[in-house]
Amino acid sequence: MYLFTRSGRFGPRANREAIAFVGEVTEKVRQETGLDVHAWSATMSPELGTVVWATLVEDLEHLEQANDKLAASDSFLDLAERGGELFVGPLSDGLGQIVSGEMDPSAPTPNYVTSARAVATNGKLRAALDGGVEIAEAATRITGVPTMFVVASTGPYGGCAWNSGFSDIGQLEQAEAALMADSGWIELIDRVGPAYRSDASQSIYRLAS
């Protein structure tokens, strides 16, 4: 299973147009491809103004077919060209393989998602992958919220991400508090931390469409 993302950052004067565009283009992609695509907007995070479209695909062939359909759709291309003027800089695609954890397809779409990202230190890839699974399993156990561990197929080699979905901001806050109150969690992060570069980061995204 793969997680595919496409992200872009809107200009500071494009708020109203961006909100409308995100909803319109997300629905268009669903109609054209049949993929369960959702858009997430960064909030309370350094990437403010960034929107990430995300979907899960069984294999790369399905993703290729979806991209081919969009490339052949004049109505989608017209919409994308119009919306392109709202972004600051180019869009960025990401592809990652899900190594541990799954999102229940029958569960409601979460209103908030946290994404912690790190890159393996040179010579520590095995430790980073093993530690990544351990972190995901511990976070799931402590918070009761499924955490998905994703290893990058594109982008920085050895890139990793831990993604968790929440029904509301209250559940997110409770999960953060549970992690910080668990001594075993702190010990785990301290133990496996050297397997990753020092520039690890975490962001919060809110459902936009």
N, C-alpha and C positions, 0 to 999 in steps of 0.2 A: 504494500500500500504506500502511496506517495501523497505528500502534501505539496500542492502547487500554490504559489502566491504571486501576485502582481501588485506592486505598490508604487505610489507617486505622492508627491507633496504639492499641495495647492498653494497658490499665491495668497498673500495676506488680505487682498481685496476681493477674493473670489468666493467668500463664504456662502452667500445665497445661491449663486450659480453652481457651486460645487455640490451642495446638498441635493439639488435637483438632478444634477448630472449623475451622481453616484447611484441614486435610486433608479434612474432611467437606464443607465448602461448595465447595471447589475441584472435587472429584469430582462434586458435584451440578450445578455449572454446566456441566461437560463433558458430562454425560449429557443435560441439558435443551437445550443449545444446539448441541452438536457442535463447539464451538470448542476449539482446543488451548490451554487456559488453564493457566498455572502461577503459583504463589505464591512470592514472594521475601521474605525477612526481612532487614532492615537489620542489619549486623554491623560492628563496629569503626568506626561512623559516628555522627554526631550524631543521626540519626533512630532510634536504638535503640528497639526496641519496635514499629517500623512494619513492616507487611506490605504488599506491593504485588502485586496480581494483574495479570498482563499477557497480552495475546494480540495476534496480528497478524490483520488483516482486509483483504480485497482492496478493499472499498469500504464506504461508510457504510450502504448498504442492508443488508448482511449484519449489521452491528452493530445496526442498528435491529431487525431480525428477532430477533436473539438477546435483546435487551433486552425485546422484546414477549413472548417465550416465558417469560422469567423472571417478568415481571410477571403472567402468567396462571397461574403454577404455585403452588398453595397450599402444596405441600410445601417449595418453595424459600423462599417468603415466611415460612413458619413457622420455618425454619432461620435465615433472616436476622434475624428479630426476636429469636430466642433469642440469637444471637451478638452482636447489637447492644449488649447490656448489657456486653460485654467491652471495648468501645472507649472511648477518651477523646476526646470530640468527634465530629463528623460524619465520614463517609467523603468522599473527594475523588476525582473522576474526572479523567482527563487524556486528551487525544487529540492525536496528532502524526502528521505525514506524513513518511514515510521519503524523504529526498532523496538519500542516498548510502549504499551498502553494503547487504548483504543477509545474513540468517542462513540457512544451509543447512538446509532443512526435513528432510533425511535425516540430519543430524548428531545425535548424542546431545544431550539437553538439558544445557546447562552447569550446573555446580554453583555457580558464582560469576558474578556480573555486576557490572561497574563502570559507573557512570553519572555522567558529568560534565555539569553543567548551567550554562547562562549565558543572559543576556538581552542582545539587541542594544542598543547605545547609541542614543539618539535621533539620527536623521540618518545612521546607519551600518548600516542594514539590509542593503543590498547587500553591503557589505564583510563583514558578519557571516555572511551566507549563503555567499558565496564562500570566506571563510576557514574556515567550518565544514566544507565539502567537502574543502578542502586538509588540514585537521587530521585528518579521518577517514582519508583516503588515506595520509597520512604515518604515522599510528599503525598502520595495517594493514601497511604496508611494513616498518616498523621491528620490530614485535613478531611478525609472522606470524599475528596474531589478527585476524579481521575486526572492524572498528569501524563501527557504523551511526550515521549522522548523521540526527537527527530534528528537524524544525521544528514547533513547537507550533501546533496548530489552535485550542486553547483555553488558557486561563490567560494569563500575561503576554504581551502582543503582542511578537513577536520572540524568544520563548523558544526555546532550542535545547538539544539533548542529544546526547551521544556515548556510545553503549552498546557494551560489549564483553563477550563471554561466555568463560568459562574452565572447563576440565575440573576443576581443583582449585586450591587456594590457592597451590601451588608454581608453576603456570603463570602465575597472576596476578602473583606476586612477580617472576618472571623478566621479564614484560612491563614492569612498572613500572621495573625496573632497566635494561632496554634503552632505554626512553625517556629516562631521566635521564642515561644515558651517551652519548646521541647529541647532538652539538653542533647539528646541523641542526634537531633537534626544539625545543631551547631557543630558537634563533633564530626559528623559525616562530612559537612562542607569543608571543615578545616582539614580533614584527612585527604579528601580527593581533590581539593582545590589546586594543588601544585600540578595536576595533570592538564590544567587549562591556562591560557594566557591571562594576564592581569587585567585585560580590558573587558571582562564579562559585564553584561548589562541586562536590565529588565525593564519592560514597558507594559503599560495597560492599554487595552483597546476596547472601545465600546461599539456594540453593534450599530451599524449605520444603514444597512439594507439587507 
